[in-house]
Amino acid sequence: MAVAKEKERQEPGLVRFYRETRAELRKVVWPTRQETIRLTILVIVVSVLIGLLLFFGDTIFIWLYSQLVGLVE
């Protein structure tokens, strides 16, 4: 145990960072190609739907605003 801690102290910060980063990346469970494609399509569909929702909401508010301004004039 003491040897491991002593070894950590001897390693420069960048070397230790590199080793720890590699160790963490070995633990990662990467998605399959099929999962990546499916999730990418899902993100695109949800983004388009939210964009359309915002577009129609903005269009309605602009129409309402123009109607209110028309009442004042």
C-alpha positions in Angstrom: 0.0 0.0 0.0 2.8 2.4 0.9 4.6 1.5 -2.3 1.6 2.4 -4.4 1.2 5.8 -2.7 4.9 6.4 -3.0 4.7 5.6 -6.7 1.8 8.0 -7.2 3.8 10.8 -5.6 6.8 10.1 -7.9 4.7 10.3 -11.1 4.3 13.8 -12.6 0.8 15.1 -12.7 0.4 14.7 -16.5 1.5 11.1 -16.4 -0.9 10.2 -13.6 -3.7 12.1 -15.3 -3.1 10.1 -18.5 -3.1 6.7 -16.6 -6.2 7.6 -14.7 -8.0 8.7 -17.9 -7.1 5.5 -19.7 -8.3 3.4 -16.7 -11.7 5.3 -16.7 -12.1 4.9 -20.5 -11.7 1.2 -20.1 -14.7 1.1 -17.9 -17.0 2.9 -20.4 -19.7 0.9 -22.1 -19.8 2.4 -25.6 -23.2 2.2 -27.4 -23.5 0.0 -30.5 -23.7 1.5 -33.9 -27.5 0.7 -34.0 -28.1 2.4 -30.7 -26.1 5.5 -31.9 -28.2 5.7 -35.1 -31.5 5.2 -33.2 -30.7 7.8 -30.6 -29.4 10.3 -33.2 -32.7 10.0 -35.1 -34.6 10.5 -31.9 -32.7 13.7 -31.1 -33.3 15.0 -34.6 -37.1 14.2 -34.4 -37.5 15.8 -31.0 -35.5 18.9 -32.1 -37.7 19.3 -35.2 -40.9 18.9 -33.1 -39.8 21.5 -30.5 -38.8 23.8 -33.4 -42.2 23.5 -35.0 -43.9 24.1 -31.6 -41.9 27.2 -31.0 -42.6 28.4 -34.6 -46.3 28.0 -34.3 -46.4 29.5 -30.8 -44.4 32.5 -32.0 -46.7 32.9 -35.1 -49.8 32.9 -32.9 -48.3 35.5 -30.5 -47.3 37.7 -33.4 -50.8 37.5 -34.9 -52.4 38.3 -31.5 -50.0 41.2 -31.0 -50.8 42.6 -34.4 -54.5 42.3 -33.6 -54.1 44.2 -30.4 -52.0 46.9 -32.0 -54.7 47.2 -34.7 -57.3 47.9 -32.0 -55.3 50.8 -30.6 -54.7 52.5 -34.0 
